[in-house]
Amino acid sequence: MLKKISVIAFAATMLTVSAAEDWENPAKFAEGRLPHRATAYPYPTAAEALKGDFKASTWYESLNGKWKFNYSAKPSERPKDFYLTGYDVSSWGDINVPGNWEMQGYGTPIYVNVGFGFLNRNPPFTTHDDNPVGSYKRTFDIPASWDGRKVFLHFGGSTSGMYVWVNGKKVGYVQSTKNPAEFDITPYIHQGKNDIACEVYRWTDGTYLEDQDFWRLSGLERDVYLYSTADQRIGDFFARAGLDSGYKNGTLDLDVDLLNYASGNAPVNVNAELFDAAGKKVWSATAKSDIASQGEKSVNFKGSVRNVAKWSAEIPNLYTLVITLADKSGKTIESTSARVGFRSVEIKNAQLMVNGRPIEVHGVNLHEHHPIHGHTVDRETMMKDIRMMKRNNVNAIRTCHYPQSPMMYDLCDEYGLYVVDEANIEIHGMGVVHNYPDTTNHPAYHPAWRDCMLDREMALVERDKNHPSVITWSLGNEAGNGENFQIAYRWIKERDKTRPVQFEQADETWNTDIVCPMYPSIRYMKEYAARKNVTRPYIMCEYAHAMGNSSGNFQEYFDIIRSSPHMQGGFIWDWVDQGFLRQDEDGRSYWTYGGDYGARSYKNDGNFCINGVVNPDRTAHPGLYEVKKVYQDIRFAPDVKKGTITIENNFIHKDLSDYDFNWQILRDGKIVKNGTFAKVNALPGKTAVVKMPLDGVDLGDGAEYYFNIFANVRTGDDIIPAGHEQAREEVELSGHRTYKPAVAAAAPTVDETSNGWTVKAGNVEIFFNKEGWIRSYAADGRKLLSQGIAPSFWRAPTDNDWGNNAHKRLNAWRVAFDNSRVTSATLVKEGDVVKVVSMRDMPDVNCGLKTVYTVYGDGTLGVTESLVTHADARIPELMRFGTSIAMPKEYDNFTWYGRGPWENYSDRKHSSFVGVYSGKVADQYYPYIRPQESGNKTDVRWAELTDKDGFGIRVVGEGLLNVSALDVTPEALDPGMDKHNMHQNDVWPDAWNVYLNVDLAQRGLGGDNSWGAAPHAPYILTPKDYSYTYYLTPVTK
């Protein structure tokens, strides 16, 4: 405690800001609040502390639940005397604590990326006209067993500024938001019923430090509780559980801070014990101490544990530390506990090391978000996150951009996730480093804000310092790099010498131990990877912006990362879509985003909060499968010539003994052999070689062969069940062959009328109009096409397309065919085939389009589409080059031989293996929260759409195709030139048709960012000549 109190002098150069209100004064942020400390609870006995069930402690009382609540739209309308005892609140409504009042029917949820919930920037001043105030009140009982003891009031987090009264007496004022605040309320309470009142302001000067990219919500959003101690107590402790220089034995450096509230010295005994996972005591020590009257004392213990079970995200071994305070006779005063993990974190050779081994960070940014409760996230939802992350090879989170609920750290400790723990500071709306902010009134650069900013850094470190999962501290996000951050960096480095400190805004200057850029260019990544004399690792704090249908070129990031030892991964933006659950008038559920709550009168940033790789309910986006594949620690290196696969164990702490390695051989997309490799294992960082069992497989028989291998968890647990696929790889054994149809002996017949040509071949009848376009296609008299075959150059823009302005830049292609005109159309007979050839001029893009339909004697229809660009044409790149085929609704069964089973695109297909897949057309559309392009399949050899009886058509590509089959029209997913706040419930399946898109190629998705970056060059359809051919044939069961 002495150490923590003394550091306030570090920033004692505070300049007082003259302000009429506490909530508009950066000097007022912690009136009456106790010093920050680690999360811990008092227990009557060491045995209870060892169990760690704090809610069962007789010295803990929760104040969660129903509170009386009054909402005022502005400070002047608040009930000013409500905190007085006897004030009648019977007419007030009830509200759940913890919770945000906007999620319970009061006020407006506002989503803003950059900027504030009020319009005028003038720190520290906010607004008095639209600054809602929540007045909370409830009663509580003091247990009889607490008589004569100290009583403390704990708030886990309140947004944004809060006054507290107990029994009509003011206790204090805090701006804590995402940090806990504790008060000694002993002087204010009495036996029996007591009143507590809280007045919470939505906007304060602290709001300028909380400009995070999330929903702006208010209220008591974390746990509220009481706890009781004797006059002597354990005030705090810092357990530095590390490793010796050989990374084999555990070292413990334990500081215990003792408090004495009584008059007169207090001689005490302090006992520290360490228990392993089986409950066996592995270390203990005792010290005598004497705490001065109304003073404090720090006691230090040092110990070691031989052959310690180390903690890592891969194997999260934990011990339980129990600290007991006793009087001089040995009678227990109180005990407390914490789970600790022995591990080391250091930077060596420009690498971030855990337990002496460099790690590869497979990270995500995690906001606190619940689809119903807002920023109040329950344990069940946290467990969903943990399970999904671990099952998809995520090993790290960045707590963007604030400390999260203590429960989340407990779960990361227990189940194994590395944590970059970030302070609750973002000042984006006042300018960031790369935008050359005006520093004259910017909090990061102004001494008037120094103490309140440093307090947030201290709160972060002091609360979470005992969690082994926390391996890095982060000073904040997008906030400038003024002197206040440099002071904070020095303070943390002095307070905690066991962890590095990072800060994106420091770039490559001195006050960051890790170079942690956000959304770096590929050029910068390659340049840093190639450097020889670096001293700091490169770990992106944000990258791979996953907004909507995104996560393209993800493999390319790791091609660079794995090319250099000091490139160590990063944190995807971000984990979860920040949408709220809502129902429309028809009872259809959908997810909301910015501007959906009547907030268009406020600044809002639309669906820019929908950036996750999972939905708000934690179900997976298709992009998550690509992340899982690239992030996998078990990787495979095939050697087709030798017939072997090298299994690489890229874990740093665990072997592969708990994985089954299953394999399958596919012939033309179907499994013909499968099995399991026996007794495969490899130590961390080592490899094992297996022989592909290809005996009896004739790779020269003209078929296409693939070998697939999977790593499946053998034993499993609640987090990752037995049989779960953790890694996969695909090996091409023999390549794709070009398809050509057989020519039937009988030639098609042609009947010509003034309207067009009817061509008959076998059981097929096709009608072409005189412009050379198919108007009908039938087999056995049954209609197969609804609207013919139309060229397709457009897709419903993805969010990345919108950010790249593609909806405007490429708009000429949206209407290119509609505005085209036929220049020629002819039917010719060439041997045993009939060809219908048409030429069109497309003036919007200054191109020609040549279409050739070839009818074979067996009814096969060849479709060749060619784009002819003019030499002087100045045209934008294409969204897609292909055709769209509308078919009657009954053809709702989709089978394809290509990449699957989930949707995939040219720059997001590494996780999608070649095979034969099938499903309902209705299931091919992925309902992104804002509707957009969806459902594509790449490298398709053939595809079928059939009815319930197996009748339909097959599409076969002369080369590889992109194919999708949807029950919604492209127009239904495309809002035009304005997003219009479209949602899932705005999209209805077409009542009459399904739509088969058959493309040569489609623009990649991109994913570097969603505000300008295009897909990488190999995945852009540059303006040039294109041509491709595919074939349609009827199929029957």
N, C-alpha and C positions, 0 to 999 in steps of 0.2 A: 504493500500500500504506500509506504513512504516513497518508493521509486515512482509510482504512478502520480502521486500528488506533486512531487517535485518537478515533473516534466512540464507542468503548466507554465512554469516560469520561462520555459523555452520560448514561448510565444507571448511574452508579457508586454510586447510593444504595441498592444492593441490600441487602436484609435476609436474612441467612443463615437458612435453615430447618434446624432440627435434625432429622436423619433418619438412620436406621441404614443405609439403602441409597442408593447413588448414584441408583438408578432411582425413588426417592421423594423427590428433592431437586431443586427447580427451579434451585438454584445449580450443579448438576452436569449440564452438557449438552454440553460440548465439551472434554474433557480430551485434550490432545495433538493436537487437530485444528488444521490450518492455517487461515489466514484465507480467507474466501470469495473466489472469483474468477470471472471469466467462463469459460464453456466454451471451451477452446482446447487444442491439442495441439502438442507440439514436433516439428519436422521437421529433418533434417540440412541441407536446402538450401531456398532460396527457391522453386526450381522444384517441389519436392515439396509445399511449403506451398501453392503456387498451385493444384495439383491437388486438394488438400484431402482425400485419402484417408488418414485418420489411421490406419486399421487396417493400412495398408501401411508405416507409418513404422517404421523399425528401433528407434525409441525408445518403442514402444508394445507392450504384451503384455496380451492379454485373460486374465482369470481366470474368465470365464464357462464354464459347462459343469457337469460332475459334481463334486460335493463329497460327502464323507462326512458323514452327518447323524444326530444323535440327538435324539429328541423327549422332553422331560420335562414332565409335567403341571403341575408346580409347582417353584418355585426350589429347594426343599429336596431334590428328587429329581434335580437336575441332576448330571452328572459334574463335580466341582469342579476336578479337575486335568487335564482332557483336553487343555488347551493345551500341556502339557509335551511336549517332543520325546521320542519313544519311546513315548508313550501309544498303546496298541493300539486302533485304531478299525476293525480289519478286520471286526468283527461288525456294525458300523453299516450302515445302509442308504445308498443313494445318493439325492441330491436334485439337481434342476436349479437352477442359479443363472444368471440371475435367475429368481425365482419365489417364489410364496407357498406355505408348507408346507401350509396347509389345502387347497390345490388339488392336492396331491401325496400325499394320504392320511394326513396328520398333523393331528389336532385338528379343530376344528369351525369352519366359516365362520359368522359371526354377522352378520346384517343388523340394524342399528339406525338409525333416523332421528335421534331425540333421546335422548341418554343414552349410557351406556358399556357395555362388554362385561362389566363387573362391576357389582354392584348398589348398593354403598354409596358414596355421594358424600362424600368427605372429603379434598379436595386438601391436600397432594400425595400422599396415601396411596392405594394401589390395593388389591390383594388378594394374599395369600401362599398362599392355598389353591387358587386357580384362575387361575394366571398362568403359562401354558406358556413354556418356555424351549427354544430351538433351539440346539444346539451344532453348529457347522460346522467342518470341517477339510479341508485339502487341502495338497498340496505344489506348489511351483513352482520353476522354474529361472531363474536370472539369466543372461541372455545374456553371453557372454564380452566382447562389444563394450561392455557397460555397466560393465566393470571400471574402478574409480576415479571413477565418476560418481555423482551423486545419484539415488536411487530413491524414488519416491513411490507410495503406495497410494491408490486412488480407489474409493469406494463411492458409486454414484449415489443410493441410498436404501435404508434398512433400517428395518423396523418392529418394535419401537418404540424400544428402547434396545439399544445394542450395545457390548460390550467386544471389543477386538482385541488379539491377541498374534501376534508373529512369532518363530519359533524359541524359543518358551517365554518370551519377554520381553513384558511388557505395553507396548502401544503407545499405547492410549488408550481412551476411552469417549465415545460420542456418542448423542444422541437427535436423529437427523436425519430419519428417516422419508421425507419427500418432498424433502429437500435433500441435496446431495452432501456428503461428508466426505472430506477428504484428509489423509494422514499422511506424514511423512518417515520412511521405514523404513530409511534408509541405515545407521544405527548397529546395526541388528538383523540384517542379512542377510550372507551370504557366498556365494562362488562355489559353483555346484552346486545341490543340492536344498535347499530351504528349506520350513519349515512355516508355514502361516498358520492361525489358529484364531479363530473369532468366536462369541461367546455373545450370542444375541438374545433379549430379553425382550418378550413380547407386550404387556404393560401396564406403563407407567411414569407418572411424574407428567406427562410430555409428552402422555399420552393425554387429559388434561383439555383440551388445546389442539387436539385432533384429533377432535372430535365431529361429523365430517361425515356427511352423509346418504349412506352407502355401506356396502359390506361391510367388516367389520372382519377384515382378513387380516394375516398376519405373515410376516416373513422378509426375505431379501436380494432385493428385488424389482426392482432396477435393476442396470445393468452394474457389474461389478467389474473393475478393470484396474490395471496398473502403467504408469508412464511414467518416463523417465529424462531428466535434464538435466545439463549441466555445472555447475561451481561458480558460474558466472554464467548467469543465465537471465532470460527475460521472465516476470515474475511475474503480470502482469495488464495489461489495457489497456481503455480506454473510448473507443470511437469514436462521437462524436456527429456523425452524418452528417445535416445539415439542409439548409435552403434559405435563400437570401437573401430580402430583404424583397419582392422581386418574384416569388418562387416560381419562378424560372427557372434560376438557377445553384446548384450544390451548394456547401455549406460543410462543411468537415471540421475538427473540433476533437478532436484525438487525444491522450489521455494514455497513456503507456507507463510501467509500473512495472517497474523493474529490480531484481534481487536479486543479492547477492554473498554466497555461503556461505563463501568462503575468507577466510583471514587476509591482510590487505594490501589496499590499494586496487586497483581494477580499472578501468583506462582502457578504454573501449569506444566503438564506433560503433553507432549505431542508424539503420537505414534503413527508411523506410516507403514502400510503393508501392501504387498503386491501379490495378486492371485492370478494364476493362469486360467485358461478357458475351462479346465476341469474343476476349478475351485481350490486348487492346491496352492498353498502359500509358498512363494518362491523367493521372497525377500521381505525383510522388515527392519525397521530402525526406530529408535525412540530418542527424544531429546527433551531436556528440561528447559524451561524458559520462564521469564518474569516479565509480564506486560505492565508497563507503567500505567498509573492512574489515568483513565480516559485517553489511553494511548494505543499504540500499535507496535508490533514487533514482528520481524521476519525471521524465520528459521529455515535453514538450508539443510537438505539431506543429499547425500550422494551414495549411489549404489550401483550394483552391476548384476546382470543375470547371464550366466554362462549358457552358450548355445541357445540363445533366445529365439523364440518363434517370431520371425520378423513380420512386420506389416507391409503390405503393398496392395495395390488395387487388384492384383491377381490372386493373392492369398492374404486376405485381411485378418491376420492373427491379432487378437486383442487380449490385453490383460486388464484386470480391474485394480485400480489404486484406491485404497481406503485410508482416509486420514481421520484420526480420532483425537479430539481435544479432551483432556481429563484434568481434574483439579490435582492439587499436590498429593492428595491421598490416593489418587488413581481412579476416582469415580468419574465415569464418562460424563462430560458436559454435552458434547455432540460429536457426530461423525458425518463425514461427507465422502463422496466417491466420484470417480470418473473412469471411463474406459480409456486406456492409453494403448498406443501401438508403437513398438520399437522400430524405428526406421530412420534413415539419414536422407537429407536433401541437400545437395550441393551442386555447384557449377564447377566443372573441371574440363579442361580441354575444349572450352566453348560448348559444353554439353550439359544439359540438366540431368543430374544423376539422382536416382533413388536407390538406396542401398548399394551404392557403388556401380550401378549399371545405368547406362543412358536409356531413357524412356522415349517412346514415340507417342506423342499426345494425340489421342483419338477423341477429340473434345467436342462439346456442344455448349452453346450459351443457353443458360436456363433462367427464364423469368419465373417468378411466382405467379401462377395463373390457374384459376379454377373456372370451368365454364359456367358455373352457376354462382359461386361465392366470390369471384373476383380474386383479390390478392390473398385471401385466406385459404390456404391449401391444407387439406386434411392428410392424415397419415396414409389413408388408402390411395389417394392420388399420388403422393410421393412414392409409394411402393410401386404403383403402375409405372412411374418414370424410371425407377431403379430397374425393374424387370425389363422394360423395353430397352433401356440403355445397355444393360449387360447382355441381353440376347442379341443385340445388334452391334456388338463390339465397340461400343462407346466406353472409354475408360476414364473420362475426365469431364468435369463441368466447370464453367466460369459463372460465378453468381452475378450475372448481369442485372443491374449495376448497383448492387447493394447486398449487405449480408442477408441471408435468408433465415427462415425459421430454424432455431436450434435443432429441431427434430430432423431436418434434412441432413445436417452434419453427422448426427448420430447414425443415420442410415448409411451415409457414405462411409463412415468408419466401419460399420458392421459388414456391409456387403461389398465394399471395395470400389471406390471411385476417387480419383485425384480431384482436388478442388483448388481452383484459383479463386481466392476469397477477396471480393472487391468492396471497397468502401462506398458508402452511400453518397457519392459525389458525381454529378454530371452537370456541367454548366454550358451545354451545347448552345442554348439559345443566346448566350452572350459571346459566342465565337470560340473557335477551336484553332489549334496551332496552324494547320495548313491553310486556314482562311484569313490569317493575319488579323486577329481580333483587335478591337480597340481596347487597350488595357487600362484606360484611365478609370473606368468604373467596373472593371471585371473582377469578380471576387477572387479568382486565382492569383491576381497580381496586387490586390489591395490589402494593406495591413489590417484594415478594419474587420476583415473576414478571417483573419488568421486563426484565432482561437476556436471559432465555431467549426472551421474546417479541420483543424487538428483534432478537435474533440471527436469528430466522426471517424478519423483514422484510429484514434485510441480505442474507441468503442469497438471497432472491428477486431483489432488485435487482442484486446483484453478478453472479450467474450469468447473468441474461438481459438485461443492459443493452445489449448490442450487437445485439439482434434488432430489425430494423425493424418486424416484425409486432406487437411489443408497443407498443401506443399508450397504455395506461393501466395504472397499478399499482393493485391493490386490497389494502387492509390486512388483509382476512380476511372472514369470514362469520359472522353471527349469534353475536356474541361479547360483547355489551355495548360501551359506548363509554367505558371508563375512561381514566385518565391515561396508561396504558401505550400505548394506541393514539394518543393525542394526541402523545406523544413520538415514536412511530414516524412519524406524519405529518410532523412537523417534520424528522426525519432524512432521509426520502426527498426532501422538497422541497429540502433543502439539497444532497443528493448528486446528484440528477438534476433539472435545471431544464428538461428537454426534454419531460417528460410530465406529464399531470395524475395526481392520486391520488384514488381514490374509496373510499368506505366506506359501505355501506348503513346500518350501525348509527348513523352520525352524523346520519341524517335530513337536516335542513336546517341543522344547526349548522356550525361553521366548518371542521372538519377533514375535509371532503370537497369536492373541486372539481366534482363532478358529483352532482346529486340522483339517487340510484339506488335507488329503493324496490323492494321485492319484493311482488308480488301487490297492487298498489294498487287501491283501489276506482275504479270509473268516475267517481264523483263527484270524487275527488281528482284524477284525471287531467284532467278537464274544468276543474276549478278552477285547476290549475297552467297548463294550456294558455292560459287566458284572462288570466293575469297579464301586466301590461305592463312592469313594472320589475324583471324577474329578471336575475340575473347568471350563473346556472349552467344548463347544459342538464339535461334530464330524460331519463334513459336507464335503463330498468328493469333491474336486475340479475337479476331472475327474474320471469317472468310466464307466462301461458298454460300452466298446469300440464297436461301431456300424458299423464296417467295413464289407461291403457286406451283405451277409445273416447271420445276427448276432442277438444280443439282446436276447440270451438265458439266462436262469436262472435269469431273471430280477425280478421275484416275490421273489426269494430267498433273494435278497438284502434287500427288504423291510420287509420280515419276521424278519430279524435281526434289521433293523432300527426301526420297530414298537415294538420291544421287550424292548426298553430302552429309557427313556425320553431324554437322551443327544445325542442320535443318530438321526440326523435331515435331512438326505437325501443327495443329491449331484447333480452334474452336469454331465450329460451324455456326453461322447465324441463320436460324437459331433452332431450339429444340421443339417448342410447341407453338402452334397457331394460337394467337391470343383472341379467340372468338368467344362470344357468349351465346348460350343456348336460348333460342326464341322460337315461338310458334306463330305461323300466320293465321289468317282468318279461316283457312281450310284445315287447320290442325297439323300442317306440315312443319316439321322442325327444320331449322337452319341455324347457321352460325352468323352472328353479327360482327360488324367491324365499325371503324370510325365513321361518324356521321349518321348512324342508324338510330340514335336516341334523341332525335330532335336537336342534335348538337350542331347542325349546320350553321347556326348563328354563332357558334364558337369556331375557332380555328380547329380543323381536324385533318388528319392525314389518311383518310379513307382506309383501304385494306393493307396499308403498309405494316400493320401489326400482324398480318397473316404470313409469317415467314418460316413456319416450322417444318420439320420433317415428320412431325406427328400432328394429328388433329387435336382440337381442344379436349376430346375424350381419350386421347392418347392412342388412337388407332393409327396405323402407319400410312404415310404417303408412299407412293411408289418409289420416290427418290431415296427413301430410307434403305431400301434393299441394295441400292448402289453404294450407299455409305457403308453398310454392313460388309459388303464384298471388299471394298477398298481398305476398310479399317481392319480386316481380319489379321490376327497375329499368326495364324497358321497359313503359310503360303506354299505354293507348289511350283516346281520348276520341271516341266516335262522335257524329255529327250526322246523324240519320236523314233529317231534312227536306232537308238539303243533299246527302245521299248521300256524306258524307266521313267519314274517320277521321283524327284527329290522333294521330300516333305521338310519344309523349313520351319523350325520352332522359333518364332520371333518373340515369344514371351521372354521376360527377363528373370522370372522367378519360378515358373512351374514347368514341369515336363508334360509330355503328351500321353501319359499313362491312362488318363481318364477319358480318352477319345477313341471311338471306333471309326475306322477309316473304311467307308463303304464306297463301292465303285459300281459303275454300270457302263455297258457298251451299247451304243445306239447305232442301228442301221437304218438309214433314211428316216431318222427322227424317232424311231421306236426302239425300246429296250429289248435286246436279244440275249444279253447275259448280264448278271449282276452278282455281287458277292461282297465279302468283307476281307480286308487284309488282316492277317493274323499277327497279333503281338507287335504292333508298331509303337515305338516310343522314341523320343528324342529329348535330351536334356535342354534346358533353356539356352537359346542361341546356337543350338546344334541341329543336325539334319539326320534324316533317315531316308534310305532309298528303297523303293518298292518296284517290283517288276510288273508291268501291265500284263494281265493274263489274256494274251491275244491268241493263244493256241486254238486252232479250229476256226479262226476268223480270217476269211479271205478278203483282204483289203483291196484286192485287184479285181473284184467281181463287178465293178461298175457302180456299186452303191456308195453312198456317202456315210462315213463312219466317224463317230465321236466317242471319246472316252471321258467320262465324268467321275470325279472323286469328291467325296464329302467327308468332313470331320463332324461326327455327331457325338454329343455328350453321352457318356456311358451311364453314370450313376444319377446325376442330377439332384436338384433340390427345389425349393419353392421359387427360387429366382430363375434358374435355368433348368427346365425339366429334363429328365432322361430322354434321349433320342433327339433333342434339339440340334438342328444343324447350325454349327458355329462357323464353318468355313466351307468353301466350295471352289472347284476349278474345272474348267472345260478344256479338253485337248482335242484338236482336230487331227484325225488320223488319215483321212482321205478327203480331198476337197470337193466342193460343189461342182456339179457338171451342168453345162448349158443345156436347156431344154429346147427341143424342136419337135413339132407335131408330126405324126405320120400322115402321109397323103393317102386318102382313100381312093379306091379304084374309080368310083363314080364321081363325076363332077357335079357341083351344085347346079340347080336350074334357076333361071331368072325370068320373072314376069315384070314388064315395065308398064307403068301407067303415067298419066300426066302429073301425078303427085309424087311418084318415086318408083323404087324397085323393091319387089318382093323376091328374096333369095331363099330357096329351100335346099336343105342338105340333110340327108338322113331324117331324123325326127325333129329337126330344127327348122323354124321359119323366122326370118328376120326381115323387117321392113325398114328401108332407108328412104328418107325424103330426098328431094332433088338438090338439097344443100349438102348432101352426103352424110347426114347424121342419122343414127339409129333411132327410130321411134318406137320399135317393139322388138322383142326377142322372146320366142316361145319354144317350148319343147313338149312334144306329145300333146300339143294344144293347150298347154298350161303356160300362163304368163309368168315370165321370170323377171322382167324389168318393168318398173313403173314409169320412169321418165327418161329412158335412154341413158347414154353415157356422155358425160359432160367433162370438158377439160377443167382442171382445178389448179389454181395457182395461189390460193389463199388459205390461211387457217385462222381460226379464232385466236386473236393475239393472246399470248401468255403474258403474265405480269412482267417478265423480262422484256418481252417485245414492247410492251407499253413504255417501260423505262427507257428503252432504246429508241423510242419514238417511231417504231416500225409501223404502227397503225396509221401514221401519217406519211412517213418517208416511202413506204412500200405500197401506199394506198392504190396506186395505179393498177396493181395486179388484182386488187379486189374486184375491179370492174372491167378488167381487160377483155374477158370473154364476152361479157354482156354487151359491151360497146363495139364488138368486132363485126366484120362483115365478110361474107363469103365472096371469094374472087373466082373460084372454079370448083366444080364437083363433077366427077366422072365415074362411071362403072366400066371396068374392063375385065375381060376373061383372059387369064394367063395360064395356059395348060389346064390343069384340073382344079384350079382355084378361081374364085371371083374376088376382085378387089374394087373397093369403093374408095376413091381418093378425093380428098377435099383440101382446099387451101383457103385460109382466112387471113385477113389483115387485121392487126390489133393496133390501132393508132395510139392508144393511151400509153403503150410501151414501145411503140415503133418496132414491132416484131411481126413476123409471120408465123402461122401455125399450120403445119401439115399433118393431116390425120389419114391413116391408111387402115381400112378394115379389110381383112383377108378372110374369106369364108372357104373352109375346106370341105371336102366331100362328106366327111362324117359329122358335120355340124359344128366343128371347132371354129371359133371366131378369133382371129388374130387382130390385136389392136396395137398399132404403132403410132405414137404421138411424137412429133418433132417440133422443137422450137427453133425458128430461124431468125437470128438477130441480124439487123442491118449494120453495116460497117460503121455508120456514123451515129448509131443509136446511143443515147445517154439514158440508161434505164437503171433502176435500182435492183438490188438482189431480190430473189424470189423467196416467198414463204414456203412454197412447195412446187413440185412439178409432177402432175399426175392427172388422174381422172376420178370422177365421183359417179357412182352407180347407185341409183335408187331402186330398191326392190320391195315388193309387197311385204307387209308386216309379218306374214306367216313364216318367212324365211329367217327365223330368229335363232338358229343354231350355228355357231361359228366355230370352225376348226381351221387351224393353220399349222403349217410346217415352217417354222422360223424361230425367232427369239421370243421367249416368254418365261413364265406365264404372265407376268405383270407387264404393263406398258413399258416401252423402251424407245429410245431415240438415238440418232446417230452419235451423240456425245454422252449418252447415258444408257449403255447396254452391256457393260461388263458383268453385271450380275444376272443378266438374262441369257439363259443357255438355249442353244438350238435344239428343237425337239418338236414333236407333234402335240399340240394342245387343243383343247376344246372347251367351250362354255357358251352360255347364253349371250346374245348380243347385248341385252340390257346390262350385263355385268361388265362389259368392256369399257363403259364410260366411267371414269373416275371423277366423283363429284367434288372438284376443288371448290373451296369456299366462295371464291369469285369465279364463276364459270369461265372456262377457257379451253384451248386445245387439249385433247385428252385421247387416250386409248390407242396410240400408235404402236405398231409392231415392226421391227426392222428385220432385215436379212430373211425375208419370207420367200420360200421356194414356191409354195402353193397355199391357197386358202379356199375354204368352202363355206357357203351359206346354204343351209338346207332347212326344210320344214320338218314337222314331227315325223314324217314318213321317210325322211332321208332324201327327199327330192330337192334339187336346187342346182346351183352352179359351182363350178370349180374355176379358180383363177390360177394360172401357172405362169410364172415369170420366165422369160428367156434368160434373164439374169436375176439378181436378187432384188426384191421389192420392199417397199414400205406399204403396209396394209393396216387399215382399221375398219372396224364394223361397229356402228353406233346406232342407237335408236333415237338420236336427236339430230336435228339438222345443224350444219355448221353455223347457220344464221342465228340459231337459238342460243349459241354460245358466244356470239359476237355482238357487243353492244353498239358497235359503230365507232364514232369518233369521240365518245365520252363514256366513261365506265358506268355511270348511272347507278352506282351502288347495287350492282346485280348480285344475286345470291342463288344458292342451290334451288330454292323454292320457286325461282323465276323460270326454271328450266323444266319443261314437261316433255315426256317421250312423245314422239310423233305418233299420231293416231293411225296412220296408214302405211308408213314406210319404214324400212331400215336402210342405212346408207353405208355402202362399201366404198372406201377410198383405196385406190390402187395407185401408188406413186412410185416414180423412180427414186425420188429423194424428198426429204423435208428439211427445212432449216433446223439446226440444232437448238437446244433449249438455252444454252448459256447458264451462267450461275456465278460469274465473278462478282457481279453486283446486279441490282435491279433498277438502277437509275442512270443507265447510259451504256453499259458494257454490252457489246454484241457477242454472239457465240464466237468461239475461236475460229480462225480462218478455215481449217479443214471442214467445218460444219456449216459454212455459209454457202448458199447457192448463188454464186456470182453470176452476173448477166453474161451468158454465152449460149451457144447452141447446145441443146439437149435433145436426146432421142432415146426411146426405150420401147420395148415390145412385151406384151403379155398375151395370154390366150384364155378364152372363155370356153368351157365345155359344160353341158348339162351332166348332172350326176344323179344316180338313183341308188337306193339302198342296196 
